[in-house]
Amino acid sequence: MSRPYVLASCAVSLDGYLDDAGPERLILSNDADLNRVNAERAGVDAILVGAETVRRDDPRLLVRDPARLRPVEPIKVCLTTSGDLDPAARFFTDGDVPKIVYCPSDRADALIAALPATVVGLGPAPLDLTAVLDDLGARGVRRLLVEGGGWVLTQFLVADLADELHLAIAPVIVADERAPRFSRPGPTSAKPGGRLRLAEVRQLGDVVLLRYLPAR
Ligand SMILES: NC(=O)c1ccc[n+]([C@@H]2O[C@H](COP(=O)([O-])OP(=O)(O)OC[C@H]3O[C@@H](n4cnc5c(N)ncnc54)[C@H](OP(=O)(O)O)[C@@H]3O)[C@@H](O)[C@H]2O)c1
């Protein structure tokens, strides 16, 4: 069974934050970078986020540029342990695309009844991300975009499950310890991965894109 190629992607402030602590999402990217992200979305089979990103940002996770619309849009994927997801969130309501929620097996029955999505129970919490990737591969996902947030990105990176990392650095200082960081400790212990290889530096207006490949 082949696992998808995993592209991890996010925008960070100069001091490594993904957002501020306010109720509205802090926009870190500029138009050129948003265009780049949109092109990445158009080139994948699925986009994955953590449940906290769905709760805080209510993202649509669709390809925005009509010129880039493909016959099939990427499917949307969310990870949760708690199952605390609003069926009215745009993750579920926007776009005529399959939505998959991965959760611990003992939460699956309740979520199947509550969410307009394919709910997949995958063993105990926290979910084993290799099992998530295997399941997505079996569903035909060949290229996966992991868009955040910090806990999800951290797990993919420390487990060496990302085949590429796109880090867009915006000229913004957040400096608020309540705000989510790009890399943050989760409840599982994890050993940091090896030194990544810098593959590209690209200037997009006032944003700098750093593209990294794994050390392996
Ligand atoms: N700047 C950017 O490019 C960007 C992109 C995306 C998000 N963000 C920001 O990131 C912030 C959210 O990041 P975050 O680190 O707080 O949360 P997150 O990574 O979005 O989501 C964490 C949640 O995902 C679920 N989860 C993650 N790994 C899991 C696993 N292995 N097994 C089971 N469930 C798992 C859990 O959901 P439950 O809590 O439901 O159990 C966990 O609490 C938001 O402020 C958002 O704006 C920024």
The ligand as an ORCA input file, in Angstrom:
! r2SCAN-3c Opt
* xyz 0 1
  N      -0.361     30.286      9.599
  C      -0.786     29.167      9.030
  O      -0.354     28.810      7.918
  C      -1.786     28.319      9.752
  C      -2.283     27.166      9.147
  C      -3.182     26.381      9.871
  C      -3.548     26.731     11.158
  N      -3.040     27.874     11.707
  C      -3.358     28.240     13.092
  O      -3.030     27.181     13.946
  C      -3.827     27.295     15.123
  C      -4.250     25.908     15.537
  O      -3.092     25.117     15.774
  P      -3.030     24.153     17.015
  O      -1.637     23.635     17.128
  O      -3.621     24.832     18.198
  O      -4.026     22.972     16.644
  P      -4.161     22.015     15.352
  O      -2.857     21.369     15.048
  O      -4.876     22.724     14.258
  O      -5.192     20.946     15.916
  C      -4.868     20.199     17.048
  C      -6.014     19.229     17.272
  O      -6.064     18.270     16.219
  C      -6.397     17.006     16.739
  N      -5.226     16.136     16.579
  C      -3.995     16.509     16.189
  N      -3.186     15.437     16.117
  C      -3.936     14.377     16.464
  C      -3.683     12.986     16.594
  N      -2.466     12.450     16.314
  N      -4.689     12.187     17.000
  C      -5.911     12.696     17.267
  N      -6.229     13.997     17.175
  C      -5.244     14.820     16.772
  C      -6.765     17.236     18.207
  O      -8.148     17.610     18.135
  P      -9.178     17.627     19.369
  O      -8.783     18.838     20.184
  O     -10.515     17.764     18.732
  O      -9.009     16.358     20.114
  C      -5.882     18.424     18.548
  O      -6.299     19.155     19.667
  C      -4.971     28.215     14.774
  O      -4.824     29.451     15.474
  C      -4.815     28.486     13.295
  O      -5.125     29.818     12.937
  C      -2.183     28.676     11.029
*
